[in-house]
Amino acid sequence: MYAKLATISKRVQLILKIIFILLLFFISYSWLFPQSSFSHAVLGPSLGGYATESQIDQFQLNNQLIGFTGSFLGLLPLFIGLRWLIKLFTNYARGEIFTVINVKSYSRLGYLCLLSALLFQPLSQMILAIAVSINYPKGHRFIAFSFDNTNLTAIIVGICLIVIAYVMQIGHELQEEQKLTV
Amino acid sequence: MAIIIELDVMLARRKMKLQDLAQHVGITIQNLSILKTGKAKAVRLETLNEICRVLDCQPGDILRYEA
């Protein structure tokens, strides 16, 4: 009965692990070598309109350090979320579905999404703007605060996950009841 | 819960072991232990029917309400 779920969970677990490693590599490489075309492709969307490719090429060590911090902060909820998801799918692969730990995982993931959208993403964007403009002459430096549809999506996903956690809690109670039905 | 399970009393009266009852009823001894120790949250009518048939008793001989 649970064999198919176990197989799928193992595959998802593997995919999530690969994403985790690739993300870590992409972000580190991009800020270590911002002049490469690969870095332009990675950093371009996250820096948005703050810096052009030629400006990215002129990044100095302080730009890179602050930039890495900003990017890492923005991705931190994703890293934490991926770790929790890997754990969740490990439990699924073991056949542990409606457990208290899984209920808590869903709830935590939900709150993490909300926290990411409301705190980490805006903070990350702010730091990235500082990273780009730190070496500009006085009066040209800027700080930015953004809230776009990505944040809104994360909020909606977060709320959905919190509701799913409640559903999972009911599932857990039903399973407990079923276990104790003779 | 105020429902008292008196399965052990009936088993003693019939001089039957829990293992034998489980075998005759067709459920695991673990599940029967859950019932015997009063940990069960629900009893299927099907199971109760089988227990009463094997022990030749009434449901009231196994279940008792205590206020």
gemmi code that builds the backbone of each chain (N, CA, C; Angstrom):
import gemmi

chains = {
    "A": [
        ("MET", (0.830, -1.211, 0.000), (0.000, 0.000, 0.000), (0.871, 1.272, 0.000)),
        ("TYR", (1.924, 1.213, 0.825), (2.783, 2.395, 0.931), (4.007, 2.317, 0.015)),
        ("ALA", (4.114, 1.229, -0.749), (5.316, 1.013, -1.576), (5.512, 2.133, -2.593)),
        ("LYS", (4.403, 2.544, -3.242), (4.497, 3.585, -4.273), (4.917, 4.915, -3.630)),
        ("LEU", (4.299, 5.208, -2.504), (4.634, 6.452, -1.795), (6.104, 6.451, -1.369)),
        ("ALA", (6.568, 5.295, -0.909), (7.970, 5.169, -0.477), (8.923, 5.419, -1.645)),
        ("THR", (8.586, 4.858, -2.814), (9.436, 5.039, -4.000), (9.465, 6.509, -4.415)),
        ("ILE", (8.266, 7.109, -4.478), (8.185, 8.525, -4.878), (8.946, 9.402, -3.877)),
        ("SER", (8.758, 9.108, -2.597), (9.416, 9.902, -1.545), (10.932, 9.836, -1.662)),
        ("LYS", (11.444, 8.648, -1.960), (12.901, 8.491, -2.103), (13.410, 9.329, -3.267)),
        ("ARG", (12.648, 9.350, -4.370), (13.049, 10.132, -5.548), (13.012, 11.623, -5.235)),
        ("VAL", (11.924, 12.050, -4.587), (11.784, 13.474, -4.242), (12.911, 13.893, -3.299)),
        ("GLN", (13.205, 13.011, -2.352), (14.294, 13.247, -1.387), (15.609, 13.510, -2.127)),
        ("LEU", (15.878, 12.674, -3.128), (17.110, 12.796, -3.912), (17.130, 14.127, -4.677)),
        ("ILE", (15.982, 14.450, -5.306), (15.882, 15.706, -6.073), (16.122, 16.904, -5.143)),
        ("LEU", (15.513, 16.865, -3.956), (15.658, 17.974, -3.007), (17.112, 18.123, -2.549)),
        ("LYS", (17.785, 16.985, -2.360), (19.196, 17.024, -1.943), (20.052, 17.663, -3.042)),
        ("ILE", (19.747, 17.294, -4.294), (20.503, 17.859, -5.426), (20.261, 19.371, -5.509)),
        ("ILE", (18.984, 19.774, -5.361), (18.651, 21.208, -5.401), (19.402, 21.951, -4.299)),
        ("PHE", (19.430, 21.368, -3.114), (20.110, 21.964, -1.957), (21.587, 22.225, -2.280)),
        ("ILE", (22.258, 21.209, -2.803), (23.693, 21.325, -3.105), (23.931, 22.318, -4.244)),
        ("LEU", (23.090, 22.210, -5.306), (23.256, 23.107, -6.460), (23.046, 24.574, -6.066)),
        ("LEU", (22.030, 24.804, -5.260), (21.755, 26.177, -4.815), (22.943, 26.767, -4.063)),
        ("LEU", (23.470, 25.946, -3.160), (24.617, 26.376, -2.356), (25.820, 26.678, -3.251)),
        ("PHE", (25.996, 25.816, -4.256), (27.106, 25.994, -5.194), (26.902, 27.252, -6.045)),
        ("PHE", (25.695, 27.395, -6.607), (25.387, 28.533, -7.480), (25.642, 29.858, -6.767)),
        ("ILE", (25.115, 29.948, -5.564), (25.189, 31.214, -4.837), (26.632, 31.533, -4.431)),
        ("SER", (27.372, 30.505, -4.009), (28.766, 30.722, -3.607), (29.621, 31.100, -4.817)),
        ("TYR", (29.462, 30.338, -5.898), (30.264, 30.575, -7.098), (29.987, 31.966, -7.673)),
        ("SER", (28.691, 32.320, -7.724), (28.306, 33.600, -8.326), (28.918, 34.785, -7.600)),
        ("TRP", (28.983, 34.710, -6.294), (29.551, 35.845, -5.553), (31.077, 35.768, -5.438)),
        ("LEU", (31.625, 34.563, -5.617), (33.092, 34.435, -5.619), (33.662, 34.937, -6.941)),
        ("PHE", (32.968, 34.602, -8.036), (33.422, 35.011, -9.374), (32.289, 35.748, -10.094)),
        ("PRO", (31.988, 36.980, -9.672), (30.838, 37.680, -10.266), (31.047, 38.082, -11.728)),
        ("GLN", (32.299, 38.034, -12.179), (32.588, 38.476, -13.557), (32.204, 37.425, -14.612)),
        ("SER", (32.034, 36.178, -14.190), (31.732, 35.130, -15.176), (30.311, 35.292, -15.725)),
        ("SER", (30.112, 34.772, -16.954), (28.787, 34.898, -17.583), (27.749, 34.079, -16.823)),
        ("PHE", (28.200, 32.991, -16.211), (27.298, 32.154, -15.402), (26.779, 32.985, -14.224)),
        ("SER", (27.697, 33.733, -13.605), (27.308, 34.573, -12.467), (26.338, 35.672, -12.891)),
        ("HIS", (26.558, 36.196, -14.085), (25.631, 37.224, -14.585), (24.222, 36.663, -14.669)),
        ("ALA", (24.148, 35.425, -15.160), (22.838, 34.785, -15.316), (22.178, 34.530, -13.963)),
        ("VAL", (23.002, 34.177, -12.958), (22.455, 33.869, -11.631), (22.140, 35.153, -10.865)),
        ("LEU", (23.093, 36.089, -10.894), (22.933, 37.300, -10.087), (21.975, 38.318, -10.719)),
        ("GLY", (21.923, 38.324, -12.056), (21.083, 39.286, -12.765), (19.669, 39.391, -12.207)),
        ("PRO", (18.919, 38.257, -12.190), (17.534, 38.344, -11.700), (17.441, 38.743, -10.220)),
        ("SER", (18.380, 38.267, -9.389), (18.265, 38.579, -7.958), (18.649, 40.037, -7.670)),
        ("LEU", (19.545, 40.585, -8.501), (19.910, 41.990, -8.302), (18.911, 42.931, -8.986)),
        ("GLY", (18.101, 42.343, -9.850), (17.035, 43.114, -10.492), (17.581, 44.319, -11.240)),
        ("GLY", (17.015, 45.458, -10.948), (17.430, 46.658, -11.663), (18.533, 47.421, -10.961)),
        ("TYR", (19.078, 46.826, -9.901), (20.082, 47.556, -9.115), (21.421, 47.691, -9.847)),
        ("ALA", (21.797, 46.664, -10.613), (23.119, 46.699, -11.252), (23.086, 46.098, -12.646)),
        ("THR", (23.821, 46.719, -13.552), (23.935, 46.168, -14.904), (25.099, 45.180, -14.917)),
        ("GLU", (25.249, 44.468, -16.032), (26.329, 43.470, -16.122), (27.698, 44.122, -15.951)),
        ("SER", (27.871, 45.314, -16.545), (29.169, 45.995, -16.435), (29.443, 46.416, -14.980)),
        ("GLN", (28.375, 46.764, -14.273), (28.554, 47.128, -12.857), (28.905, 45.889, -12.024)),
        ("ILE", (28.292, 44.759, -12.381), (28.596, 43.504, -11.677), (30.076, 43.149, -11.882)),
        ("ASP", (30.567, 43.411, -13.110), (31.973, 43.107, -13.419), (32.946, 43.911, -12.561)),
        ("GLN", (32.485, 45.080, -12.109), (33.378, 45.946, -11.314), (33.252, 45.712, -9.804)),
        ("PHE", (32.534, 44.696, -9.413), (32.355, 44.418, -7.981), (33.693, 44.173, -7.285)),
        ("GLN", (33.824, 44.741, -6.080), (35.037, 44.517, -5.280), (34.705, 43.555, -4.142)),
        ("LEU", (35.720, 43.300, -3.323), (35.547, 42.297, -2.260), (34.403, 42.653, -1.311)),
        ("ASN", (34.284, 43.949, -0.970), (33.197, 44.322, -0.044), (31.823, 44.135, -0.685)),
        ("ASN", (31.713, 44.407, -2.000), (30.444, 44.164, -2.704), (30.105, 42.678, -2.632)),
        ("GLN", (31.141, 41.873, -2.881), (30.928, 40.425, -2.923), (30.503, 39.881, -1.557)),
        ("LEU", (31.199, 40.365, -0.499), (30.889, 39.867, 0.846), (29.467, 40.247, 1.272)),
        ("ILE", (29.136, 41.515, 1.069), (27.779, 41.967, 1.461), (26.734, 41.287, 0.568)),
        ("GLY", (27.070, 41.191, -0.713), (26.154, 40.551, -1.662), (25.884, 39.097, -1.303)),
        ("PHE", (26.961, 38.393, -0.965), (26.805, 36.982, -0.581), (25.916, 36.876, 0.660)),
        ("THR", (26.172, 37.788, 1.626), (25.367, 37.779, 2.854), (23.890, 37.997, 2.523)),
        ("GLY", (23.634, 38.984, 1.647), (22.255, 39.293, 1.259), (21.597, 38.130, 0.551)),
        ("SER", (22.314, 37.555, -0.411), (21.755, 36.419, -1.156), (21.512, 35.228, -0.244)),
        ("PHE", (22.499, 34.975, 0.636), (22.397, 33.816, 1.533), (21.217, 34.001, 2.483)),
        ("LEU", (21.045, 35.232, 2.960), (19.932, 35.510, 3.870), (18.590, 35.274, 3.174)),
        ("GLY", (18.531, 35.686, 1.902), (17.297, 35.481, 1.131), (17.001, 34.014, 0.907)),
        ("LEU", (18.083, 33.239, 0.760), (17.899, 31.813, 0.480), (17.879, 30.954, 1.744)),
        ("LEU", (18.202, 31.562, 2.878), (18.257, 30.797, 4.131), (16.949, 30.051, 4.440)),
        ("PRO", (15.781, 30.718, 4.313), (14.540, 29.978, 4.558), (14.377, 28.790, 3.605)),
        ("LEU", (14.858, 28.980, 2.361), (14.757, 27.893, 1.382), (15.642, 26.715, 1.802)),
        ("PHE", (16.855, 27.029, 2.282), (17.760, 25.963, 2.741), (17.147, 25.209, 3.928)),
        ("ILE", (16.627, 25.990, 4.888), (16.008, 25.370, 6.069), (14.792, 24.537, 5.636)),
        ("GLY", (13.981, 25.138, 4.752), (12.796, 24.442, 4.248), (13.153, 23.150, 3.532)),
        ("LEU", (14.223, 23.202, 2.733), (14.650, 22.002, 2.009), (15.075, 20.910, 2.985)),
        ("ARG", (15.807, 21.306, 4.047), (16.240, 20.327, 5.064), (15.024, 19.662, 5.698)),
        ("TRP", (14.013, 20.489, 6.036), (12.795, 19.945, 6.664), (12.020, 19.052, 5.694)),
        ("LEU", (12.007, 19.466, 4.411), (11.308, 18.655, 3.410), (11.996, 17.309, 3.209)),
        ("ILE", (13.335, 17.322, 3.221), (14.093, 16.070, 3.076), (13.739, 15.136, 4.245)),
        ("LYS", (13.672, 15.714, 5.446), (13.312, 14.949, 6.640), (11.893, 14.388, 6.522)),
        ("LEU", (10.991, 15.237, 6.017), (9.587, 14.843, 5.849), (9.470, 13.665, 4.884)),
        ("PHE", (10.193, 13.758, 3.759), (10.119, 12.681, 2.773), (10.853, 11.426, 3.245)),
        ("THR", (11.838, 11.599, 4.130), (12.489, 10.418, 4.735), (11.444, 9.668, 5.560)),
        ("ASN", (10.637, 10.424, 6.319), (9.579, 9.793, 7.119), (8.563, 9.099, 6.226)),
        ("TYR", (8.194, 9.763, 5.127), (7.235, 9.153, 4.199), (7.803, 7.854, 3.620)),
        ("ALA", (9.096, 7.887, 3.283), (9.735, 6.692, 2.714), (9.711, 5.535, 3.713)),
        ("ARG", (9.723, 5.878, 5.024), (9.681, 4.847, 6.074), (8.250, 4.370, 6.362)),
        ("GLY", (7.282, 5.038, 5.724), (5.884, 4.668, 5.959), (5.264, 5.423, 7.116)),
        ("GLU", (5.998, 6.419, 7.650), (5.453, 7.234, 8.744), (4.768, 8.446, 8.112)),
        ("ILE", (3.447, 8.409, 8.048), (2.732, 9.463, 7.317), (2.038, 10.455, 8.246)),
        ("PHE", (1.048, 9.974, 8.983), (0.298, 10.903, 9.846), (0.898, 10.927, 11.253)),
        ("THR", (2.150, 11.329, 11.343), (2.795, 11.371, 12.660), (2.847, 12.814, 13.174)),
        ("VAL", (3.053, 12.934, 14.472), (3.123, 14.275, 15.091), (4.283, 15.075, 14.476)),
        ("ILE", (5.404, 14.406, 14.228), (6.583, 15.083, 13.662), (6.244, 15.684, 12.292)),
        ("ASN", (5.515, 14.919, 11.477), (5.143, 15.419, 10.150), (4.182, 16.595, 10.242)),
        ("VAL", (3.265, 16.514, 11.191), (2.315, 17.618, 11.399), (3.099, 18.888, 11.737)),
        ("LYS", (4.062, 18.738, 12.644), (4.893, 19.887, 13.053), (5.706, 20.409, 11.874)),
        ("SER", (6.199, 19.482, 11.030), (6.996, 19.889, 9.863), (6.182, 20.786, 8.941)),
        ("TYR", (4.937, 20.389, 8.664), (4.077, 21.191, 7.788), (3.829, 22.570, 8.393)),
        ("SER", (3.548, 22.563, 9.688), (3.276, 23.824, 10.369), (4.512, 24.736, 10.308)),
        ("ARG", (5.675, 24.158, 10.606), (6.927, 24.929, 10.578), (7.201, 25.482, 9.185)),
        ("LEU", (6.981, 24.626, 8.160), (7.211, 25.069, 6.780), (6.305, 26.239, 6.432)),
        ("GLY", (5.076, 26.180, 6.894), (4.122, 27.262, 6.659), (4.597, 28.568, 7.261)),
        ("TYR", (4.987, 28.500, 8.535), (5.456, 29.723, 9.208), (6.768, 30.214, 8.591)),
        ("LEU", (7.589, 29.275, 8.125), (8.851, 29.650, 7.475), (8.587, 30.434, 6.188)),
        ("CYS", (7.578, 29.985, 5.432), (7.197, 30.698, 4.201), (6.762, 32.127, 4.525)),
        ("LEU", (5.942, 32.257, 5.566), (5.470, 33.582, 5.959), (6.641, 34.470, 6.389)),
        ("LEU", (7.526, 33.871, 7.181), (8.698, 34.594, 7.679), (9.606, 35.013, 6.517)),
        ("SER", (9.739, 34.109, 5.553), (10.569, 34.395, 4.387), (10.000, 35.579, 3.608)),
        ("ALA", (8.681, 35.533, 3.368), (8.052, 36.582, 2.560), (8.037, 37.933, 3.273)),
        ("LEU", (7.833, 37.890, 4.586), (7.660, 39.154, 5.313), (8.954, 39.725, 5.889)),
        ("LEU", (9.960, 38.851, 6.098), (11.189, 39.336, 6.727), (12.446, 39.084, 5.889)),
        ("PHE", (12.694, 37.801, 5.581), (13.964, 37.449, 4.933), (14.108, 38.036, 3.529)),
        ("GLN", (13.055, 37.943, 2.705), (13.147, 38.458, 1.333), (13.347, 39.983, 1.295)),
        ("PRO", (12.513, 40.745, 2.020), (12.742, 42.207, 2.009), (14.122, 42.589, 2.550)),
        ("LEU", (14.552, 41.882, 3.598), (15.863, 42.152, 4.203), (16.986, 41.820, 3.223)),
        ("SER", (16.815, 40.715, 2.532), (17.801, 40.289, 1.539), (17.922, 41.325, 0.418)),
        ("GLN", (16.773, 41.798, -0.078), (16.768, 42.809, -1.141), (17.454, 44.095, -0.678)),
        ("MET", (17.208, 44.418, 0.587), (17.792, 45.624, 1.161), (19.329, 45.500, 1.194)),
        ("ILE", (19.797, 44.352, 1.641), (21.252, 44.120, 1.730), (21.879, 44.078, 0.339)),
        ("LEU", (21.154, 43.479, -0.626), (21.677, 43.416, -1.996), (21.811, 44.830, -2.595)),
        ("ALA", (20.847, 45.688, -2.282), (20.928, 47.076, -2.771), (22.136, 47.782, -2.155)),
        ("ILE", (22.373, 47.494, -0.870), (23.552, 48.079, -0.196), (24.827, 47.529, -0.837)),
        ("ALA", (24.827, 46.218, -1.118), (26.007, 45.573, -1.715), (26.369, 46.209, -3.048)),
        ("VAL", (25.353, 46.512, -3.831), (25.595, 47.085, -5.164), (26.117, 48.513, -5.065)),
        ("SER", (25.533, 49.294, -4.152), (25.827, 50.734, -4.139), (26.834, 51.165, -3.073)),
        ("ILE", (27.418, 50.226, -2.360), (28.319, 50.583, -1.242), (29.528, 51.406, -1.696)),
        ("ASN", (30.010, 51.123, -2.908), (31.202, 51.836, -3.380), (30.875, 53.075, -4.231)),
        ("TYR", (29.583, 53.361, -4.357), (29.191, 54.552, -5.130), (29.577, 55.800, -4.326)),
        ("PRO", (29.767, 56.941, -5.012), (30.064, 58.176, -4.258), (28.885, 58.580, -3.379)),
        ("LYS", (29.185, 59.364, -2.366), (28.139, 59.801, -1.433), (27.009, 60.474, -2.188)),
        ("GLY", (25.799, 60.167, -1.826), (24.644, 60.754, -2.502), (24.084, 59.840, -3.586)),
        ("HIS", (24.909, 58.862, -4.014), (24.461, 57.915, -5.036), (24.148, 56.539, -4.449)),
        ("ARG", (24.537, 56.389, -3.176), (24.258, 55.094, -2.524), (22.760, 55.007, -2.251)),
        ("PHE", (22.240, 53.810, -2.294), (20.807, 53.680, -2.045), (20.468, 52.421, -1.259)),
        ("ILE", (19.289, 52.450, -0.730), (18.749, 51.300, -0.005), (17.380, 51.027, -0.621)),
        ("ALA", (17.049, 49.768, -0.799), (15.778, 49.453, -1.462), (14.952, 48.499, -0.625)),
        ("PHE", (13.661, 48.657, -0.749), (12.754, 47.745, -0.058), (11.716, 47.307, -1.085)),
        ("SER", (11.600, 46.024, -1.275), (10.635, 45.582, -2.289), (9.695, 44.516, -1.740)),
        ("PHE", (8.499, 44.543, -2.274), (7.502, 43.536, -1.924), (6.718, 43.266, -3.198)),
        ("ASP", (6.959, 42.109, -3.808), (6.302, 41.838, -5.093), (5.471, 40.559, -5.040)),
        ("ASN", (5.109, 40.075, -6.235), (4.222, 38.903, -6.288), (4.877, 37.627, -5.755)),
        ("THR", (6.242, 37.598, -5.756), (6.936, 36.428, -5.196), (6.633, 36.324, -3.699)),
        ("ASN", (6.668, 37.481, -3.027), (6.375, 37.512, -1.592), (4.933, 37.092, -1.331)),
        ("LEU", (4.048, 37.578, -2.208), (2.625, 37.260, -2.065), (2.403, 35.752, -2.237)),
        ("THR", (3.093, 35.169, -3.226), (2.984, 33.725, -3.456), (3.436, 32.966, -2.220)),
        ("ALA", (4.576, 33.401, -1.654), (5.108, 32.728, -0.455), (4.116, 32.821, 0.706)),
        ("ILE", (3.444, 33.972, 0.826), (2.455, 34.142, 1.894), (1.293, 33.162, 1.697)),
        ("ILE", (0.815, 33.068, 0.449), (-0.312, 32.160, 0.154), (0.095, 30.703, 0.414)),
        ("VAL", (1.309, 30.344, -0.056), (1.805, 28.978, 0.168), (1.924, 28.705, 1.673)),
        ("GLY", (2.433, 29.689, 2.405), (2.583, 29.553, 3.857), (1.256, 29.312, 4.550)),
        ("ILE", (0.243, 30.094, 4.174), (-1.089, 29.929, 4.777), (-1.641, 28.542, 4.439)),
        ("CYS", (-1.491, 28.131, 3.173), (-1.968, 26.804, 2.755), (-1.284, 25.700, 3.565)),
        ("LEU", (0.029, 25.843, 3.776), (0.778, 24.821, 4.528), (0.308, 24.743, 5.978)),
        ("ILE", (-0.003, 25.899, 6.565), (-0.493, 25.902, 7.953), (-1.848, 25.185, 8.026)),
        ("VAL", (-2.703, 25.440, 7.011), (-4.012, 24.753, 6.971), (-3.797, 23.249, 6.772)),
        ("ILE", (-2.856, 22.884, 5.884), (-2.555, 21.462, 5.647), (-2.087, 20.803, 6.949)),
        ("ALA", (-1.323, 21.564, 7.744), (-0.855, 21.031, 9.039), (-2.042, 20.680, 9.934)),
        ("TYR", (-3.085, 21.523, 9.918), (-4.295, 21.227, 10.705), (-4.977, 19.967, 10.185)),
        ("VAL", (-5.024, 19.842, 8.838), (-5.641, 18.657, 8.223), (-4.849, 17.407, 8.617)),
        ("MET", (-3.515, 17.540, 8.592), (-2.637, 16.415, 8.966), (-2.855, 16.037, 10.434)),
        ("GLN", (-3.107, 17.043, 11.270), (-3.361, 16.799, 12.696), (-4.622, 15.946, 12.860)),
        ("ILE", (-5.661, 16.292, 12.062), (-6.900, 15.504, 12.107), (-6.608, 14.078, 11.607)),
        ("GLY", (-5.810, 13.985, 10.554), (-5.406, 12.682, 10.019), (-4.687, 11.852, 11.065)),
        ("HIS", (-3.818, 12.512, 11.818), (-3.067, 11.832, 12.892), (-4.027, 11.296, 13.963)),
        ("GLU", (-4.999, 12.155, 14.333), (-5.966, 11.727, 15.361), (-6.800, 10.551, 14.869)),
        ("LEU", (-7.195, 10.598, 13.578), (-7.984, 9.497, 13.004), (-7.183, 8.198, 12.975)),
        ("GLN", (-5.890, 8.335, 12.648), (-5.038, 7.146, 12.598), (-4.864, 6.531, 13.985)),
        ("GLU", (-4.701, 7.419, 14.986), (-4.571, 6.951, 16.373), (-5.826, 6.191, 16.789)),
        ("GLU", (-6.981, 6.762, 16.392), (-8.263, 6.150, 16.732), (-8.389, 4.784, 16.057)),
        ("GLN", (-7.950, 4.755, 14.795), (-8.022, 3.499, 14.045), (-7.114, 2.431, 14.665)),
        ("LYS", (-5.947, 2.898, 15.140), (-4.992, 1.973, 15.778), (-5.598, 1.351, 17.024)),
        ("LEU", (-6.395, 2.160, 17.745), (-6.966, 1.697, 19.011), (-8.401, 1.178, 18.855)),
        ("THR", (-8.759, 0.875, 17.613), (-10.062, 0.245, 17.380), (-9.841, -1.255, 17.206)),
        ("VAL", (-10.535, -2.014, 18.046), (-10.332, -3.474, 18.021), (-11.432, -4.119, 17.187)),
    ],
    "B": [
        ("MET", (-12.298, 6.871, 30.964), (-13.581, 6.413, 30.409), (-14.303, 5.549, 31.432)),
        ("ALA", (-15.618, 5.660, 31.471), (-16.396, 4.941, 32.485), (-16.786, 3.533, 32.037)),
        ("ILE", (-16.400, 3.152, 30.842), (-16.699, 1.794, 30.382), (-15.586, 0.861, 30.859)),
        ("ILE", (-15.967, -0.143, 31.611), (-14.983, -1.108, 32.136), (-15.036, -2.375, 31.280)),
        ("ILE", (-13.865, -2.820, 30.881), (-13.778, -4.053, 30.089), (-13.500, -5.215, 31.041)),
        ("GLU", (-14.372, -6.181, 31.022), (-14.191, -7.326, 31.927), (-13.887, -8.610, 31.148)),
        ("LEU", (-13.072, -8.443, 30.153), (-12.720, -9.585, 29.308), (-11.937, -10.631, 30.102)),
        ("ASP", (-11.042, -10.139, 30.967), (-10.223, -11.090, 31.756), (-11.089, -11.933, 32.689)),
        ("VAL", (-12.185, -11.326, 33.187), (-13.094, -12.076, 34.086), (-13.759, -13.210, 33.303)),
        ("MET", (-14.234, -12.857, 32.101), (-14.902, -13.871, 31.261), (-13.928, -14.963, 30.825)),
        ("LEU", (-12.709, -14.545, 30.555), (-11.686, -15.522, 30.141), (-11.411, -16.500, 31.282)),
        ("ALA", (-11.371, -15.956, 32.515), (-11.122, -16.809, 33.684), (-12.294, -17.768, 33.897)),
        ("ARG", (-13.521, -17.262, 33.690), (-14.716, -18.100, 33.858), (-14.725, -19.248, 32.845)),
        ("ARG", (-14.298, -18.908, 31.650), (-14.306, -19.930, 30.572), (-12.996, -20.718, 30.540)),
        ("LYS", (-12.097, -20.364, 31.437), (-10.769, -21.015, 31.523), (-10.079, -21.029, 30.155)),
        ("MET", (-10.076, -19.848, 29.571), (-9.490, -19.714, 28.232), (-8.344, -18.711, 28.264)),
        ("LYS", (-7.311, -18.958, 27.460), (-6.189, -18.015, 27.389), (-6.488, -16.949, 26.335)),
        ("LEU", (-5.859, -15.796, 26.529), (-6.047, -14.673, 25.598), (-5.626, -15.066, 24.182)),
        ("GLN", (-4.556, -15.829, 24.143), (-4.014, -16.269, 22.848), (-5.033, -17.139, 22.094)),
        ("ASP", (-5.689, -18.035, 22.852), (-6.687, -18.913, 22.227), (-7.885, -18.105, 21.720)),
        ("LEU", (-8.300, -17.132, 22.549), (-9.431, -16.292, 22.155), (-9.097, -15.523, 20.875)),
        ("ALA", (-7.884, -14.974, 20.850), (-7.443, -14.216, 19.672), (-7.497, -15.097, 18.422)),
        ("GLN", (-7.067, -16.314, 18.597), (-7.034, -17.261, 17.476), (-8.464, -17.577, 16.992)),
        ("HIS", (-9.371, -17.799, 17.952), (-10.752, -18.133, 17.588), (-11.502, -16.940, 16.998)),
        ("VAL", (-11.207, -15.753, 17.536), (-11.897, -14.543, 17.066), (-11.338, -14.094, 15.710)),
        ("GLY", (-10.065, -14.362, 15.514), (-9.435, -13.982, 14.242), (-8.817, -12.601, 14.259)),
        ("ILE", (-8.394, -12.137, 15.450), (-7.658, -10.863, 15.528), (-6.334, -11.118, 16.243)),
        ("THR", (-5.439, -10.171, 16.146), (-4.116, -10.380, 16.752), (-4.210, -10.269, 18.273)),
        ("ILE", (-3.269, -10.911, 18.936), (-3.236, -10.870, 20.407), (-2.939, -9.448, 20.900)),
        ("GLN", (-2.187, -8.698, 20.093), (-1.882, -7.304, 20.459), (-3.167, -6.477, 20.523)),
        ("ASN", (-4.027, -6.672, 19.504), (-5.295, -5.938, 19.476), (-6.207, -6.350, 20.634)),
        ("LEU", (-6.188, -7.644, 20.933), (-7.016, -8.133, 22.033), (-6.495, -7.607, 23.376)),
        ("SER", (-5.178, -7.469, 23.474), (-4.567, -6.911, 24.692), (-4.992, -5.457, 24.883)),
        ("ILE", (-5.072, -4.715, 23.752), (-5.515, -3.311, 23.814), (-6.918, -3.258, 24.426)),
        ("LEU", (-7.760, -4.212, 24.011), (-9.136, -4.259, 24.528), (-9.133, -4.665, 26.008)),
        ("LYS", (-8.349, -5.681, 26.322), (-8.321, -6.218, 27.682), (-7.823, -5.182, 28.700)),
        ("THR", (-6.819, -4.423, 28.276), (-6.231, -3.451, 29.207), (-7.009, -2.126, 29.249)),
        ("GLY", (-8.069, -2.039, 28.459), (-8.916, -0.839, 28.475), (-8.351, 0.328, 27.707)),
        ("LYS", (-7.357, 0.068, 26.830), (-6.765, 1.155, 26.046), (-7.556, 1.439, 24.772)),
        ("ALA", (-8.422, 0.509, 24.397), (-9.164, 0.646, 23.135), (-10.095, 1.859, 23.158)),
        ("LYS", (-10.147, 2.530, 21.987), (-11.046, 3.693, 21.883), (-12.390, 3.276, 21.294)),
        ("ALA", (-12.377, 2.177, 20.537), (-13.625, 1.694, 19.928), (-13.554, 0.190, 19.722)),
        ("VAL", (-14.744, -0.438, 19.750), (-14.819, -1.886, 19.486), (-15.775, -2.091, 18.317)),
        ("ARG", (-15.314, -2.805, 17.300), (-16.191, -3.092, 16.155), (-17.254, -4.089, 16.605)),
        ("LEU", (-18.479, -3.899, 16.126), (-19.568, -4.841, 16.460), (-19.197, -6.246, 15.991)),
        ("GLU", (-18.507, -6.303, 14.877), (-18.062, -7.584, 14.313), (-17.162, -8.330, 15.318)),
        ("THR", (-16.215, -7.567, 15.919), (-15.293, -8.167, 16.904), (-16.055, -8.592, 18.160)),
        ("LEU", (-16.951, -7.724, 18.606), (-17.731, -8.014, 19.810), (-18.584, -9.264, 19.590)),
        ("ASN", (-19.155, -9.332, 18.410), (-19.982, -10.487, 18.036), (-19.162, -11.780, 18.131)),
        ("GLU", (-17.958, -11.742, 17.591), (-17.101, -12.931, 17.586), (-16.671, -13.317, 19.006)),
        ("ILE", (-16.336, -12.293, 19.810), (-15.918, -12.559, 21.199), (-17.083, -13.219, 21.968)),
        ("CYS", (-18.294, -12.662, 21.802), (-19.466, -13.205, 22.490), (-19.754, -14.637, 22.016)),
        ("ARG", (-19.568, -14.879, 20.734), (-19.818, -16.223, 20.178), (-18.833, -17.228, 20.778)),
        ("VAL", (-17.556, -16.850, 20.786), (-16.521, -17.773, 21.281), (-16.665, -17.999, 22.796)),
        ("LEU", (-16.944, -16.926, 23.542), (-17.024, -17.049, 25.002), (-18.430, -17.451, 25.481)),
        ("ASP", (-19.357, -17.507, 24.521), (-20.746, -17.856, 24.814), (-21.293, -16.952, 25.938)),
        ("CYS", (-21.280, -15.664, 25.652), (-21.744, -14.696, 26.647), (-22.446, -13.521, 25.970)),
        ("GLN", (-22.931, -12.586, 26.765), (-23.596, -11.389, 26.256), (-22.600, -10.214, 26.283)),
        ("PRO", (-22.810, -9.189, 25.428), (-21.892, -8.024, 25.474), (-21.788, -7.425, 26.865)),
        ("GLY", (-22.900, -7.480, 27.610), (-22.903, -6.930, 28.969), (-22.002, -7.689, 29.925)),
        ("ASP", (-21.651, -8.923, 29.554), (-20.742, -9.696, 30.410), (-19.297, -9.213, 30.253)),
        ("ILE", (-19.046, -8.530, 29.133), (-17.681, -8.059, 28.844), (-17.547, -6.564, 29.125)),
        ("LEU", (-18.608, -5.833, 28.794), (-18.574, -4.375, 28.979), (-19.498, -3.966, 30.132)),
        ("ARG", (-18.986, -3.076, 30.954), (-19.794, -2.598, 32.081), (-19.597, -1.090, 32.210)),
        ("TYR", (-20.703, -0.387, 32.487), (-20.598, 1.066, 32.674), (-20.529, 1.392, 34.160)),
        ("GLU", (-19.541, 2.217, 34.507), (-19.396, 2.624, 35.913), (-19.386, 4.149, 35.971)),
        ("ALA", (-20.311, 4.697, 36.704), (-20.438, 6.172, 36.774), (-19.315, 6.786, 37.608)),
    ],
}
model = gemmi.Model(1)
for chain_id, residues in chains.items():
    chain = gemmi.Chain(chain_id)
    for i, (resn, *xyz) in enumerate(residues, 1):
        res = gemmi.Residue()
        res.name, res.seqid = resn, gemmi.SeqId(i, " ")
        for name, pos in zip(("N", "CA", "C"), xyz):
            atom = gemmi.Atom()
            atom.name, atom.element = name, gemmi.Element(name[0])
            atom.pos, atom.b_iso = gemmi.Position(*pos), 0.0
            res.add_atom(atom)
        chain.add_residue(res)
    model.add_chain(chain)
structure = gemmi.Structure()
structure.add_model(model)
structure.setup_entities()
